[in-house]
């Protein structure tokens, strides 16, 4: 299977979503990755409000675009060398390359999880920092934490094969 058509389709979806956010001011986005564990979990839906650099602060979770892809990470530093923003996923060991303010699309205002709205905090509490540290150091730990959470939330619906404990 050629990966290019899937990548092109994903890029088109990102372009369309960015245009919707720019025109309407709000976007709902379903999360598939775990770079923001434990703040944002796979399956969460994010409510993102359009924002410019003046509307964000360190600790905010933002949506930005790079190479026709979306990233949702926490602001670590703002206005690096002029108009640059530095972010990092809570579960990532290193910051992302900085991006220009023009690539900022919006700010996460709410997280929809299990039919409840969660307001994102600007800092992780102690248990969240422990989970974040584990996930930063091990893909196996990340998969195990996601699988355990799924099992605890809905034992009848959990599929451990979806979050396999093997590193591949």
C-alpha positions in Angstrom: 0.0 0.0 0.0 1.3 3.4 -0.9 1.4 5.7 2.1 1.2 8.9 0.1 -2.6 8.9 -0.6 -3.3 8.4 3.1 -0.9 11.2 3.9 -2.4 13.5 1.3 -5.9 12.7 2.6 -4.8 13.5 6.1 -3.2 16.8 5.0 -6.4 17.8 3.2 -8.4 17.1 6.3 -6.0 19.2 8.3 -6.3 22.1 5.8 -10.0 21.9 5.9 -10.2 21.8 9.7 -7.8 24.8 9.9 -10.1 26.7 7.5 -13.1 25.9 9.6 -11.3 27.1 12.7 -10.3 30.3 11.0 -13.8 31.0 9.7 -16.0 29.9 12.6 -13.6 30.4 15.5 -14.1 27.0 17.0 -13.2 23.4 16.1 -13.8 20.0 17.7 -10.9 17.6 17.2 -10.7 14.0 18.3 -7.3 12.9 19.7 -5.6 9.7 18.4 -2.1 10.0 19.8 -0.6 10.0 23.3 2.0 12.8 23.2 -0.1 14.8 25.8 -0.6 12.0 28.3 -1.9 12.2 31.0 -3.6 15.6 30.2 -5.1 14.4 27.0 -6.0 10.7 26.3 -6.6 8.9 23.0 -10.3 9.2 22.2 -10.7 12.6 24.0 -12.3 15.4 21.9 -10.8 18.8 22.2 -12.7 22.1 21.8 -10.3 24.5 20.3 -10.9 28.2 20.0 -9.2 30.3 17.4 -6.4 32.3 19.1 -3.4 34.4 18.2 -0.1 34.7 20.2 -1.5 37.5 22.4 -4.3 35.1 23.6 -2.0 32.4 24.8 0.4 32.0 27.8 3.0 29.5 29.0 1.2 26.4 30.2 -1.7 26.7 27.7 -2.4 23.8 25.3 -2.4 25.0 21.7 -3.1 23.6 18.3 -0.5 24.5 15.6 0.1 23.4 12.1 3.4 22.3 10.6 3.9 20.5 7.2 0.2 20.2 6.7 -0.2 18.3 10.0 -1.6 19.3 13.4 0.1 19.2 16.8 -1.6 19.8 20.1 1.1 20.5 22.8 1.7 22.7 25.8 3.4 26.1 25.4 6.8 26.0 27.2 8.0 29.4 26.0 6.5 32.3 24.1 8.2 34.9 21.9 11.5 33.1 21.6 13.7 35.2 19.4 10.9 37.5 18.2 7.7 35.7 17.2 8.5 32.1 17.9 6.6 29.7 20.2 8.2 26.6 21.9 5.9 23.7 22.8 6.3 20.2 24.2 3.9 17.3 24.6 3.5 16.4 28.3 4.6 12.8 27.5 7.5 13.9 25.3 11.0 14.0 26.7 12.1 17.1 24.6 10.4 20.2 23.3 9.3 20.5 19.7 11.2 22.7 17.3 9.8 26.2 17.8 7.2 27.5 15.3 6.2 30.9 14.1 3.2 32.7 15.6 1.5 32.5 12.1 1.4 28.7 12.5 -0.6 29.0 15.7 -4.3 27.9 15.0 -5.9 28.0 18.4 -6.0 27.2 22.1 -7.7 24.2 23.7 -10.5 25.5 25.9 -12.1 22.3 26.9 -11.5 18.5 26.8 -14.6 16.3 26.3 -13.9 12.9 28.0 -16.5 10.3 28.9 -19.3 12.7 28.3 -17.8 15.3 30.7 -16.0 18.5 30.0 -12.6 19.0 31.6 -10.9 22.4 31.7 -7.2 21.9 30.9 -4.9 23.1 33.7 -1.7 25.0 33.0 0.3 22.6 35.2 0.4 18.9 35.9 -0.3 17.7 39.5 2.0 15.2 41.2 0.3 12.0 40.0 0.1 13.4 36.4 3.8 14.3 36.5 4.6 10.7 37.6 2.6 9.3 34.7 4.2 11.8 32.3 7.7 10.8 33.4 6.9 7.1 32.9 5.5 7.7 29.5 8.5 9.9 28.5 10.9 7.0 29.2 9.0 4.0 27.8 6.7 3.3 24.9 5.8 0.0 26.7 4.8 2.0 29.8 2.7 4.3 27.6 0.9 1.4 26.0 0.4 -0.3 29.4 -1.0 2.9 31.0 -3.5 3.5 28.1 -4.5 -0.2 28.1 -5.0 -0.2 31.9 -7.1 3.0 31.8 -9.3 1.5 29.0 -9.7 -1.6 31.1 -10.6 0.3 34.3 -13.0 2.7 32.5 -15.0 0.0 30.6 -13.9 -3.6 31.4 -16.4 -5.1 28.9 -15.2 -2.8 26.0 -11.4 -2.8 26.5 -9.4 -4.3 23.7 -5.8 -4.9 25.0 -4.8 -5.7 21.4 -5.5 -2.1 20.5 -2.9 -0.9 22.9 -0.5 -3.9 22.7 2.2 -4.1 25.3 4.8 -5.1 22.7 7.1 -2.3 21.5 6.2 -3.0 17.8 
